[in-house]
Each structure stands twice: as C-alpha cells, then as structure tokens.
Amino acid sequence: MSDTSTPRRPTATDVAREAGVSRATVGFVLNHTPGKTISRTTSERVRDAAVRLGYRPNSAARTLAGGRSRIVLLVLPDWPMEHTLRDYVEEAALVLEDAGYSLVTHTRGSGGRVRPLWEALHPDFVFGPDRFTPDEVASMRDCGIARIFPDPAQGEPADISLAVSAGPRLQVQHLYDRGCRNLAYATWDAVRPPFLAEARHSAARAHAHSLGLPPLGLRNTDHRDGSADRAVREWRDTGVTGVVAFNDEVAAAVAGAAVRAGIRIPGELSVIGHDDTPLAGMFVPALSSIRFSTAALGRLFADLALYELDGHPLPRRRAADNATLVHREST
C-alpha cells in the first residue's frame, strides 16, 4: 500500500543539523535578530541550508515565541488600486521590508461576513488612512494589538490633515491668482472613500473664505450621465469662472463638458485638477493640477510605523511639503 501521508515540513532543527549550527543560531539568522554577532559565513550557510530543505519559518509559532509577527497591516477602504495608491503601498512596503517587516494590505468589506485580517495575522502594527470604528478598535484590542494608527485616543496628527488640505489650498489660491473670484467645487458620487472628497472640499472652502470669496458650493459631475454638461451650463449662467476639481478625472469631465458647450477654457472658465495623473498632461486642453507625492507619503507612514515599533527617529518632513502646483493650459 502506497504512503499517502503528507511529507513532513522541514523544521528549524533540520536546518540547524544541515548547517552544523545550533537551533538558536538558525533563529537568530532567519529572524534577523538584532544585537547578535554571527559571521557572514555562518549566516550564508544557514540560509543556504534553509533553501535546500525548503524551510519556511512558521509565522504563528514565531509570534508565540517572540511576541512579534513582524507584520504591519494597512487597512484600506474600498478604494480602486489606481497608480497613486499603488505608489503609496509599494513605497511603504519597501521601507518596511528594509527594516525586517512585511506589509500586508486589507480592504474593508461592507458585508461584515469575513473576519478582519488582523484577527488571523496578529500584526505588530495596524494603520489606515481613515479612523477605525469603535468595534474595529475593540476587535484589535481583543487580539492584543496595542499599536494602532490613527490613535483612537488622540486627534489626527498634523501630517494627516496637511496631506488632505495642502492641495485644495493651492488649487484655490492658483485660481484666485489667475483672477477668478467666483469658484465652484466639483466631485462625483463614485469618489471612494467619500470622506476624502468631503475633506478636500472643506479645505478648499475654508481657503476661499479666507480670501473673501463667496461660499464654495459642492457639485457632483459625471461625464456619463450628463451631470457635467448641466453643471457647466449652470456655472456659466451664474458667473462661475473657476472650478476646483477633486481629481484630474473630475477636471477632465468638467473641461470636456465646457468644450462641448462652447465655453472657452481658460477664457471663460478655468479648471484645476488634483493628483497630476498622466491624464492631466494628455488631455486637451492640458489640465493644471496638484502634484502630490504619494510615494513620499508612503515613506512617511512607514517611518511613523517604525517609530512606533522600534523607536526609530520620528520623521520630520511634513506631508504638505510634497504638494506642488503644475500650471497648464486649463488655467
């Protein structure tokens, strides 16, 4: 009768025997334990033995033994994985990997039928771009997760608010400097997460108020349902001369509707987007936009995680420093 049992998984003891070192040395090498002086030759011998045997550390056992999973969990709302978010995640992952941590992403589900990933991974640190609900925080605490960002007990750190408000302030200021005195804010219902659209609009509205401009009304516009066409016609009739758009896609929808309506850009209507995506430069007329380094923001959040986890120096750079104006034909 043939043996159908599952092959035994190689252990750290097997690696130690293969490499001719102690079990503790295997652990020090493969877990990158700080403060242990192990020769380069020995380290390479251990790693080579692990590869030959097909050994993979058991993360659950490693967590129980050392109290650390070396996992950082990024919890995202239901966002599309567009290039700006991809840059953010990739840069954060690189910084954390250099420090010996793995970045894992988890997208919040709306149905509540799947257990949150932190219950299975027991990460050392959980962070996200939005505040966690009381139920989510309670679940993390029940799993023994002590480090959560944003901190549920504190207000948002300055870099979070600056990351939201710096761009909209530049948008409004640019239109004001170009002579626009009656502005509107354009977004669309498909923006995810909605809190980001609300936060950007609030920042733009506050800056417009500080300049003595009329209230900055919010308008949903979409090239697919005619709402953008209706909006630009109404703006023309009410004397709006500048549109602050949530992002470059919204700006393109507005500018395209204006061209179809025979409205001159920027002669009659100036439009500025946000994020400086490839679309902004390819669109005709080319769209003015706000360039914001999401990769730099990813590095910033990774540095904040390492500050909380290992006491690394707190990053001094501010998210607002990454926002710059890109002036093109639409303004």
HELIX and SHEET records of a PDB file:
HELIX    1   1 ALA A   12  ALA A   19  1                                   8    
HELIX    2   2 ARG A   23  LEU A   30  1                                   8    
HELIX    3   3 ARG A   40  LEU A   53  1                                  14    
HELIX    4   4 SER A   59  GLY A   66  1                                   8    
HELIX    5   5 HIS A   83  ASP A   98  1                                  16    
HELIX    6   6 TRP A  118  LEU A  121  1                                   4    
HELIX    7   7 PRO A  134  ASP A  142  1                                   9    
HELIX    8   8 ALA A  158  ASP A  177  1                                  20    
HELIX    9   9 PRO A  194  SER A  210  1                                  17    
HELIX   10  10 SER A  227  THR A  238  1                                  12    
HELIX   11  11 ASP A  248  ARG A  260  1                                  13    
HELIX   12  12 PRO A  278  MET A  282  1                                   5    
HELIX   13  13 THR A  294  ASP A  310  1                                  17    
HELIX   14  14 ALA A  319  ASN A  322  5                                   4    
SHEET    1   A 4 SER A 102  THR A 107  0                                        
SHEET    2   A 4 ILE A  71  LEU A  76  1                                        
SHEET    3   A 4 PHE A 125  PHE A 127  1                                        
SHEET    4   A 4 ILE A 148  PHE A 149  1                                        
SHEET    1   B 4 GLY A 217  ASN A 220  0                                        
SHEET    2   B 4 LEU A 183  THR A 187  1                                        
SHEET    3   B 4 GLY A 242  ALA A 245  1                                        
SHEET    4   B 4 SER A 270  ILE A 272  1                                        
SHEET    1   C 2 SER A 289  PHE A 292  0                                        
SHEET    2   C 2 ALA A 323  VAL A 326 -1                                        
END                                                                             
